[in-house]
Amino acid sequence: MADYLEMTPEILEFAKICKENAVIDPEYYSKYDVKRGLRDVSGKGVLTGLTEVSEIRSYTIVDHDMIPCEGKLYFQGIDIEELTNGFLKEDRFGFEETAYLLIFGELPNKEQVDSFKKLLADYRRDLPTSFVRDVIMKAPSADMMNALARSVLTLYSYDNCADDTSVENVLRQCLQLVALFPMLAVYSYQAYSHYHDGNSLFIHQPNAEYSTAENILHLLRPDSKFTKLEAQILDIALIIHAEHGGGNNSTFTTHVVTSSGTDTYSTVAASLGSLKGPKHGGANIKVVRMFEDMKEKVSDWTNEEEVRQYLSDLLNKKAFDKKGLIYGMGHAVYSISDPRAEIFKGLVQSLAKEKERMQEFELYSMVERLAPEVIAKERRIYKGVSANVDFYSGFVYSMLDLPPELYTPIFAIARIAGWSAHRIEEIINEGKIIRPAYKSVSKHKPYVPLDDR
């Protein structure tokens, strides 16, 4: 079998040709007014669709001018801060109700909540034993997002109505995936941990009485034990990651692929591929690794000047991965604040106290305060910069003893709720196939016979 990692001379030569011939003059983007990334220079997105699923608000209009404001996020019209505060005050796990809200457009009453949770519990029991053995265990992957995508695509073969795109059938498929994602992700990690790292293999059955957050911790930990605070904070993490507008990369992928008329499994696998990217769902791992490097390089974590210098070195490509980025800072939409990060911050402090990691929390808080100042000094920016949700989520996951391999899959476990809502919305509104225009800037050339080349 060929070594896929081997870079042969032929491949290197062909790659050189690609690099030489695929370069587009950057000036063309201005000349033809192309919105790269479907965003203008100020960061405002190009309007490509309509949705009722969620709303992101980062500015207000005053006298026709865009004025940045504190970031707000609404799920089906409900402020996410009110939503999470409601669950915390009522001392309840809320991810399942949030998934219901996103998909059905309204908060469920108690009877609907109980019915919905029972349905998800029933679907969790529907995963065949042979699936875990034959699909997950026999081909463990070093990347859990790839393993999750493979499992989703394989579920197509177990579905007798896989290609039926009626609303009723797609809803059934989506709810099954909402129920199964925690198992598919955690079982994939357990298989990898066992076969690759030589650890003991634990395959716990899901507990029908547990919430999604509780089940993740139950399935992952050898003794299945966890504290209430741990489960509550993971539940909030799932809620704030469940949805973020139709324009984020993975959700836009959901709309694009759904518009082609393809099946649910292919659509979700494509969205998983998008979320895997380090510019999207993989960003929180970068934040954690950046802080690990910072803790090694900065001798005094309480010294603002030392921390400030490290942040400056990051921007000037002298520290960490030398990419010139402070990971976890800034967002494509938010400027003054990311409401998800604001929700997380207070909970992170409580968990840090329980885990005796307050010194690290203080370092995170200092970086959150100093980074916007350093960025404003070193870079030309068109809008404000603030901590985004990835800034704290990786720290939370590390305190929950979640392995880094599961950081992005946790994001997927949450976001499948939003993807489902958007897929169903796209199907119900029967939109055209999404096909934006690309302008060709290549020069016309005559065909040259092979012997004359």
C-alpha positions as CSV (number, residue, x, y, z in Angstrom):
1,M,0.0,0.0,0.0
2,A,1.4,3.4,-0.9
3,D,2.7,5.7,1.8
4,Y,0.3,8.6,1.7
5,L,2.7,10.8,3.6
6,E,5.5,10.3,1.0
7,M,6.1,13.4,-1.0
8,T,7.6,12.1,-4.2
9,P,9.6,14.3,-6.6
10,E,6.7,14.1,-9.0
11,I,4.2,15.4,-6.5
12,L,6.6,18.2,-5.5
13,E,7.0,19.2,-9.1
14,F,3.3,19.2,-9.8
15,A,2.7,21.2,-6.6
16,K,5.2,23.8,-7.8
17,I,3.2,24.1,-11.1
18,C,0.0,24.5,-9.1
19,K,1.5,27.3,-7.0
20,E,2.8,29.1,-10.1
21,N,-0.4,28.9,-12.1
22,A,-3.1,29.3,-9.5
23,V,-2.1,32.7,-8.2
24,I,-4.7,35.5,-8.7
25,D,-3.5,39.1,-8.6
26,P,-4.9,40.6,-5.3
27,E,-5.7,43.8,-7.0
28,Y,-8.4,42.1,-9.1
29,Y,-10.5,41.7,-5.9
30,S,-10.7,45.5,-5.6
31,K,-11.0,46.0,-9.3
32,Y,-14.1,43.8,-9.6
33,D,-15.4,44.7,-6.1
34,V,-15.2,41.1,-5.0
35,K,-16.2,40.6,-1.3
36,R,-13.6,38.0,-0.2
37,G,-15.1,35.7,2.3
38,L,-18.5,37.3,1.5
39,R,-17.5,40.2,3.7
40,D,-16.7,43.8,3.0
41,V,-13.7,45.7,4.3
42,S,-15.6,46.7,7.5
43,G,-16.4,43.0,8.2
44,K,-20.1,43.3,7.3
45,G,-21.4,40.2,5.7
46,V,-22.9,40.1,2.2
47,L,-26.7,39.3,2.6
48,T,-27.3,35.9,1.0
49,G,-30.4,34.6,2.8
50,L,-33.1,35.0,5.4
51,T,-33.7,33.1,8.6
52,E,-35.8,33.1,11.7
53,V,-33.6,30.6,13.6
54,S,-31.2,33.2,15.2
55,E,-30.1,36.8,15.0
56,I,-26.7,38.3,15.8
57,R,-26.6,42.0,16.6
58,S,-23.3,43.9,16.8
59,Y,-24.2,47.4,15.8
60,T,-27.1,49.9,15.7
61,I,-27.9,52.3,12.9
62,V,-27.9,56.0,13.9
63,D,-28.3,58.6,11.2
64,H,-27.5,56.0,8.6
65,D,-24.2,55.2,10.4
66,M,-23.2,51.8,11.8
67,I,-22.5,52.3,15.6
68,P,-20.9,49.3,17.3
69,C,-22.8,48.0,20.4
70,E,-22.6,45.3,22.9
71,G,-23.0,42.0,21.1
72,K,-26.4,40.3,21.3
73,L,-27.5,36.8,20.2
74,Y,-31.1,35.7,19.9
75,F,-32.4,32.2,19.4
76,Q,-35.8,32.3,17.7
77,G,-36.1,35.9,19.0
78,I,-35.1,35.1,22.6
79,D,-32.0,36.7,24.1
80,I,-29.5,34.0,24.8
81,E,-28.5,35.7,28.0
82,E,-32.1,35.5,29.2
83,L,-32.3,31.9,28.1
84,T,-29.2,30.8,30.0
85,N,-30.0,32.9,33.0
86,G,-33.5,31.3,33.1
87,F,-32.0,27.7,33.1
88,L,-29.5,28.6,35.8
89,K,-32.1,30.3,38.0
90,E,-34.5,27.4,37.6
91,D,-31.5,25.0,38.3
92,R,-32.2,23.0,35.2
93,F,-30.2,21.6,32.2
94,G,-31.3,23.5,29.1
95,F,-29.6,22.2,26.0
96,E,-32.5,19.9,25.1
97,E,-35.0,22.8,25.4
98,T,-32.6,25.0,23.4
99,A,-32.6,22.4,20.6
100,Y,-36.4,22.2,20.7
101,L,-36.5,26.0,20.5
102,L,-34.2,26.2,17.5
103,I,-35.9,23.5,15.6
104,F,-39.6,24.2,16.4
105,G,-39.4,27.9,16.8
106,E,-40.8,28.2,20.4
107,L,-40.0,27.1,23.9
108,P,-41.7,23.8,24.9
109,N,-44.1,23.5,27.8
110,K,-43.4,20.9,30.5
111,E,-45.2,18.1,28.7
112,Q,-43.4,18.8,25.4
113,V,-40.0,18.9,27.2
114,D,-40.7,15.5,28.8
115,S,-41.8,14.1,25.4
116,F,-38.8,15.5,23.6
117,K,-36.3,14.2,26.1
118,K,-37.9,10.8,26.0
119,L,-37.7,10.8,22.2
120,L,-34.0,11.6,22.3
121,A,-33.4,8.9,25.0
122,D,-35.2,6.3,22.8
123,Y,-33.1,7.3,19.7
124,R,-29.9,6.9,21.8
125,R,-30.9,3.2,22.3
126,D,-31.4,2.8,18.6
127,L,-27.6,2.8,17.8
128,P,-26.9,-0.9,17.0
129,T,-24.2,-2.7,18.9
130,S,-22.8,-3.8,15.7
131,F,-22.3,-0.2,14.6
132,V,-19.9,0.5,17.5
133,R,-18.0,-2.7,16.9
134,D,-17.9,-2.6,13.1
135,V,-17.7,1.1,12.3
136,I,-16.1,2.9,15.3
137,M,-13.9,0.2,16.8
138,K,-12.5,-1.3,13.6
139,A,-11.2,2.0,12.1
140,P,-10.2,4.3,14.9
141,S,-9.2,7.7,13.7
142,A,-6.7,10.2,15.2
143,D,-9.1,13.0,14.4
144,M,-12.5,12.7,16.1
145,M,-14.2,15.1,13.6
146,N,-13.2,12.7,10.8
147,A,-14.5,9.8,12.8
148,L,-17.7,11.6,13.5
149,A,-18.2,12.4,9.8
150,R,-17.5,8.8,8.9
151,S,-20.0,7.6,11.4
152,V,-22.6,10.0,10.1
153,L,-22.1,8.9,6.5
154,T,-22.2,5.3,7.5
155,L,-25.6,5.8,9.3
156,Y,-27.0,6.4,5.8
157,S,-26.6,2.7,5.2
158,Y,-28.7,1.9,8.2
159,D,-31.6,4.2,7.2
160,N,-34.3,2.7,4.9
161,C,-35.5,6.2,4.0
162,A,-32.1,7.9,3.8
163,D,-32.9,9.9,0.6
164,D,-36.4,11.0,1.6
165,T,-36.1,14.8,2.0
166,S,-39.7,15.4,3.2
167,V,-39.9,17.6,6.3
168,E,-41.2,14.8,8.4
169,N,-38.3,12.4,7.5
170,V,-35.6,15.0,7.7
171,L,-36.9,16.0,11.2
172,R,-36.7,12.4,12.3
173,Q,-33.1,12.1,10.9
174,C,-32.0,15.3,12.5
175,L,-33.4,14.4,16.0
176,Q,-31.7,11.0,15.8
177,L,-28.4,12.8,15.0
178,V,-28.9,15.2,17.9
179,A,-29.4,12.2,20.2
180,L,-26.5,10.1,18.7
181,F,-23.7,12.7,18.4
182,P,-22.5,12.5,22.0
183,M,-22.2,8.7,21.7
184,L,-20.5,8.8,18.2
185,A,-18.0,11.4,19.4
186,V,-17.1,9.9,22.8
187,Y,-17.0,6.3,21.5
188,S,-14.7,7.4,18.7
189,Y,-12.4,9.0,21.3
190,Q,-12.5,5.9,23.5
191,A,-11.5,3.7,20.5
192,Y,-8.6,6.0,19.6
193,S,-7.5,6.3,23.2
194,H,-7.4,2.5,23.5
195,Y,-5.9,1.5,20.2
196,H,-3.5,4.4,19.8
197,D,-2.5,5.3,23.3
198,G,-3.0,1.9,25.0
199,N,-5.5,3.0,27.5
200,S,-8.3,0.9,28.9
201,L,-11.4,0.8,26.8
202,F,-14.6,2.1,28.3
203,I,-17.9,1.9,26.5
204,H,-20.7,3.0,28.8
205,Q,-24.3,2.9,27.8
206,P,-26.1,6.2,27.9
207,N,-28.3,6.9,30.9
208,A,-31.9,7.7,29.8
209,E,-32.3,10.0,32.9
210,Y,-29.3,12.1,32.1
211,S,-29.2,15.3,30.1
212,T,-26.9,15.6,27.1
213,A,-24.2,17.3,29.2
214,E,-24.4,14.6,31.9
215,N,-24.3,11.8,29.4
216,I,-21.1,13.2,27.8
217,L,-19.3,13.1,31.2
218,H,-20.9,9.8,32.0
219,L,-19.8,8.2,28.7
220,L,-16.3,9.7,28.9
221,R,-15.1,9.1,32.4
222,P,-14.1,5.6,33.5
223,D,-16.0,5.9,36.8
224,S,-18.8,8.0,35.2
225,K,-18.6,10.4,38.1
226,F,-19.0,14.2,37.8
227,T,-20.1,17.2,39.9
228,K,-23.3,19.1,39.3
229,L,-21.3,22.3,38.6
230,E,-19.3,20.4,35.9
231,A,-22.4,19.2,34.2
232,Q,-24.1,22.6,34.4
233,I,-21.2,24.4,32.8
234,L,-20.9,21.9,30.0
235,D,-24.7,22.3,29.5
236,I,-24.2,26.1,29.2
237,A,-21.3,25.5,26.8
238,L,-23.6,23.3,24.6
239,I,-26.4,26.0,24.6
240,I,-24.1,28.9,23.6
241,H,-22.5,26.8,20.8
242,A,-25.8,25.4,19.5
243,E,-26.4,28.1,16.9
244,H,-24.9,31.3,15.6
245,G,-26.7,32.6,12.5
246,G,-27.0,31.3,9.0
247,G,-23.8,32.9,7.8
248,N,-21.2,31.1,9.9
249,N,-19.1,28.8,7.7
250,S,-20.6,25.4,8.8
251,T,-24.2,26.6,8.9
252,F,-23.8,28.3,5.5
253,T,-22.5,24.9,4.3
254,T,-25.7,23.3,5.6
255,H,-27.8,25.7,3.6
256,V,-25.6,25.3,0.4
257,V,-25.6,21.5,0.5
258,T,-29.3,21.3,1.5
259,S,-30.2,23.5,-1.4
260,S,-28.8,20.9,-3.8
261,G,-31.5,18.4,-2.7
262,T,-29.1,15.9,-1.2
263,D,-29.7,13.7,1.9
264,T,-29.3,14.7,5.6
265,Y,-26.3,12.5,6.2
266,S,-24.3,14.0,3.3
267,T,-25.3,17.5,4.4
268,V,-24.2,17.0,8.0
269,A,-21.0,15.4,7.0
270,A,-20.2,18.5,4.9
271,S,-21.0,20.8,7.8
272,L,-18.7,18.7,10.0
273,G,-15.9,19.1,7.5
274,S,-16.4,22.9,7.7
275,L,-16.5,23.0,11.5
276,K,-13.3,20.9,11.8
277,G,-11.2,23.8,10.3
278,P,-9.0,25.7,12.7
279,K,-10.5,29.0,11.5
280,H,-13.9,27.8,12.7
281,G,-14.5,25.1,15.3
282,G,-10.9,24.2,15.9
283,A,-10.0,27.7,17.2
284,N,-10.4,26.8,20.9
285,I,-7.6,24.3,20.7
286,K,-5.3,27.0,19.4
287,V,-6.3,29.2,22.4
288,V,-5.3,26.5,24.9
289,R,-2.0,25.8,23.1
290,M,-1.2,29.5,22.9
291,F,-1.8,29.8,26.7
292,E,0.4,26.7,27.4
293,D,3.2,28.4,25.4
294,M,2.5,31.7,27.2
295,K,2.8,30.1,30.7
296,E,6.2,28.7,29.7
297,K,7.5,31.9,28.3
298,V,6.1,34.4,30.8
299,S,8.0,34.0,34.1
300,D,5.5,36.1,36.2
301,W,1.9,35.6,35.2
302,T,0.9,38.6,37.2
303,N,3.3,41.0,35.4
304,E,1.3,43.0,33.0
305,E,4.4,44.2,31.0
306,E,5.6,40.7,30.5
307,V,2.2,39.5,29.3
308,R,1.9,42.6,27.1
309,Q,5.3,41.9,25.5
310,Y,4.3,38.3,24.8
311,L,1.1,39.5,23.1
312,S,3.1,41.9,21.0
313,D,5.4,39.1,20.1
314,L,2.4,37.0,19.0
315,L,1.3,39.8,16.6
316,N,4.8,40.2,15.3
317,K,5.2,36.5,14.6
318,K,7.8,36.0,17.2
319,A,5.9,33.7,19.6
320,F,3.9,30.5,19.6
321,D,3.1,29.4,16.0
322,K,4.4,32.6,14.5
323,K,1.1,33.2,12.6
324,G,0.7,36.7,13.9
325,L,-2.6,36.0,15.7
326,I,-3.8,36.3,19.3
327,Y,-6.2,33.3,19.3
328,G,-9.6,33.8,20.9
329,M,-9.5,37.6,20.3
330,G,-11.7,39.2,17.7
331,H,-14.7,38.0,15.7
332,A,-16.0,38.4,12.2
333,V,-19.2,40.0,13.5
334,Y,-18.9,41.2,17.1
335,S,-16.7,44.1,18.0
336,I,-17.4,45.4,21.5
337,S,-18.3,42.0,23.1
338,D,-19.3,38.5,22.2
339,P,-22.3,37.6,24.4
340,R,-21.3,34.0,24.5
341,A,-17.9,34.9,26.0
342,E,-19.7,37.1,28.6
343,I,-22.0,34.3,29.6
344,F,-19.0,31.9,29.9
345,K,-16.7,34.2,31.9
346,G,-18.7,34.2,35.2
347,L,-19.1,30.5,35.1
348,V,-15.5,29.9,34.3
349,Q,-14.5,31.7,37.5
350,S,-16.8,29.4,39.6
351,L,-15.3,26.4,38.0
352,A,-11.7,27.7,38.4
353,K,-12.3,28.1,42.1
354,E,-13.7,24.5,42.3
355,K,-10.7,23.2,40.4
356,E,-8.1,25.4,42.2
357,R,-7.0,27.1,39.0
358,M,-7.7,30.7,39.8
359,Q,-4.1,31.7,38.9
360,E,-4.8,30.6,35.3
361,F,-8.1,32.3,35.3
362,E,-6.5,35.6,36.4
363,L,-4.0,35.2,33.5
364,Y,-6.9,34.7,31.0
365,S,-8.7,37.8,32.4
366,M,-5.5,39.9,32.1
367,V,-5.0,38.8,28.4
368,E,-8.7,39.5,27.7
369,R,-8.1,43.1,29.0
370,L,-4.7,43.7,27.4
371,A,-5.1,42.1,24.0
372,P,-7.4,44.7,22.5
373,E,-5.0,47.5,23.5
374,V,-2.0,45.6,22.0
375,I,-3.9,44.8,18.8
376,A,-5.1,48.5,18.4
377,K,-1.5,49.7,18.8
378,E,0.1,47.1,16.5
379,R,-2.6,46.7,13.8
380,R,-4.9,48.8,11.6
381,I,-8.4,47.6,12.6
382,Y,-11.8,48.6,11.2
383,K,-13.8,47.7,14.2
384,G,-13.4,46.8,17.9
385,V,-11.7,43.7,19.2
386,S,-13.0,41.6,22.1
387,A,-12.7,38.1,23.4
388,N,-14.8,35.5,21.5
389,V,-16.4,32.3,22.7
390,D,-13.3,30.3,21.9
391,F,-11.2,32.4,24.3
392,Y,-12.7,30.7,27.4
393,S,-14.2,27.5,26.0
394,G,-10.9,25.6,25.7
395,F,-10.0,26.6,29.3
396,V,-13.4,25.3,30.5
397,Y,-12.9,22.0,28.7
398,S,-9.5,21.5,30.1
399,M,-10.9,22.1,33.6
400,L,-13.6,19.5,32.9
401,D,-10.7,17.1,32.0
402,L,-12.0,16.7,28.4
403,P,-9.3,15.6,26.1
404,P,-8.3,18.1,23.4
405,E,-9.4,15.6,20.8
406,L,-13.0,16.2,21.8
407,Y,-13.0,20.0,22.0
408,T,-14.3,20.5,18.4
409,P,-16.6,17.4,18.6
410,I,-18.2,19.0,21.6
411,F,-18.9,22.0,19.4
412,A,-20.5,19.7,16.8
413,I,-22.6,18.0,19.5
414,A,-24.1,21.4,20.2
415,R,-24.2,22.8,16.7
416,I,-26.1,19.9,15.2
417,A,-29.2,21.5,16.8
418,G,-28.6,24.7,14.8
419,W,-27.7,22.9,11.6
420,S,-30.9,20.8,11.9
421,A,-33.0,24.0,12.3
422,H,-31.4,25.6,9.2
423,R,-31.7,22.5,7.1
424,I,-35.4,22.2,7.9
425,E,-35.9,25.9,7.2
426,E,-34.1,25.6,3.9
427,I,-36.3,22.7,2.8
428,I,-39.6,24.2,4.0
429,N,-38.9,27.5,2.1
430,E,-37.9,25.6,-1.1
431,G,-35.1,28.0,-2.1
432,K,-33.2,27.8,-5.3
433,I,-29.9,25.9,-5.4
434,I,-27.3,28.3,-3.9
435,R,-24.8,29.3,-6.6
436,P,-22.9,32.6,-6.2
437,A,-20.9,33.9,-9.1
438,Y,-17.2,33.7,-9.6
439,K,-15.6,35.9,-12.3
440,S,-12.9,34.3,-14.4
441,V,-9.8,36.4,-14.7
442,S,-7.8,33.9,-16.8
443,K,-6.6,34.9,-20.2
444,H,-7.8,33.0,-23.3
445,K,-5.1,30.8,-24.9
446,P,-5.0,28.7,-28.0
447,Y,-4.6,24.9,-27.9
448,V,-1.1,23.7,-28.6
449,P,-0.6,20.2,-30.0
450,L,1.3,17.9,-27.6
451,D,4.4,17.7,-29.8
452,D,4.7,21.5,-29.9
453,R,4.5,22.1,-26.1
